[in-house]
């Protein structure tokens, strides 16, 4: 998974006050792919997921069934977008995923993931901000978008969430849609970071826990500048980390891992 670089912001421009969702957000098919492609994806993914992964899912009652929605999750493996998609689908939402633009240029695959409503991301490019604009439009039209605030698979040695990028906070404050934090554990055993082949046996257990919406009300109406976005991002990351600590039954680090600091050290 990949996420765009953050666009610069005018420090004098206030963040829009969250508004009530438009009437169009009650459409239960908002943000969903054509029925043929949705059915095809479900027919392929669900049986494979059930065959190789035990499910320990909780918190589905916290996921709104309609309206624009941001799902903010930790990132452990290239397999977790698929496994989280299964969880979200079973809880009434079709997840829109941000994917590397190069995948869209692969013959056959590119057409399929485009039909499944994925958003292309051009990394390290001036085109990167377009994905945020597309995501914002989708959210305003009632879509559910799966975001990884870290922007990539965690590099924390103990697999806790890293310092997040501000794209999720920017979209949440701009649109007023709820941010549901989700933590998961087990995908890294199925396909560890750096591995090219999944470890299918013995069967793995995929734990998921969704929490209530992150309270970002204190940032409403404030300028969309760096400090506000970083603080809102930190609140989102903290909510994910707290859920992951519950799943793991361990104490999380007080300060999230920052790969920039690690590189400097």
Beta strands, then each sheet from edge to edge (+ up, - down):
strand 1: 53-58
strand 2: 69-73
strand 3: 95-100
strand 4: 119-121
strand 5: 144-147
strand 6: 178-185
strand 7: 204-213
sheet 1: 1+ 7+ 6- 2- 5- 3- 4-
end
